[in-house]
Amino acid sequence: MAAATKAADAARERTAQHLLATWLEQLREQPVARTEQTAPAPWTDRLSELAARPLDGEAAGAVIA
């Protein structure tokens, strides 16, 4: 029984190592998505846009569900 448990543990470890190696290889092969990052708008611009928006209760024809 002890020998079977030891063999099972060794097989489980080899399987985990193989799966990890395969997964890492697949990750390395995937093209890296390069997203173009734009700088956020300055707060002065953003605040003026937000100030112009109506508050929740002020929206014309607002329906509260």
C-alpha positions in Angstrom: 0.0 0.0 0.0 2.8 2.4 0.9 4.6 1.7 -2.5 1.4 2.4 -4.4 0.8 5.7 -2.5 4.4 6.8 -3.2 4.0 5.9 -6.9 0.7 7.8 -7.1 2.3 10.9 -5.4 5.2 10.8 -7.8 2.9 10.4 -10.8 0.7 13.3 -9.6 3.8 15.5 -9.2 5.1 14.7 -12.7 1.7 15.4 -14.2 1.4 18.7 -12.4 4.9 19.7 -13.6 4.1 18.7 -17.2 0.8 20.6 -17.2 2.4 23.7 -15.8 5.2 23.5 -18.3 2.7 23.1 -21.2 0.6 26.0 -19.9 3.6 28.3 -19.5 4.8 27.4 -23.1 1.3 28.3 -24.4 1.4 31.6 -22.6 4.8 32.4 -24.1 3.6 31.6 -27.6 0.5 33.9 -27.4 1.0 37.3 -29.0 1.1 40.1 -26.5 -1.8 42.4 -26.8 -0.5 45.9 -26.9 -3.1 48.4 -26.2 -2.5 52.0 -26.9 -2.8 53.9 -23.6 -3.9 57.4 -23.8 -3.4 60.0 -21.1 -6.6 60.7 -19.2 -8.2 64.1 -19.7 -7.2 66.7 -17.1 -9.5 67.1 -14.1 -10.4 70.7 -15.1 -11.9 69.3 -18.4 -13.6 66.4 -16.7 -15.1 68.4 -13.8 -16.7 70.9 -16.2 -18.2 68.0 -18.2 -19.5 66.4 -15.0 -20.9 69.7 -13.7 -22.9 70.1 -16.9 -24.7 66.8 -16.4 -28.1 66.8 -14.6 -28.4 65.1 -11.2 -30.5 62.0 -10.9 -33.8 63.7 -10.1 -33.3 66.5 -12.6 -33.3 64.4 -15.8 -36.3 65.3 -17.9 -38.7 62.4 -18.3 -36.6 60.2 -16.0 -38.3 56.9 -15.2 -37.5 55.3 -11.9 -37.9 51.5 -12.0 
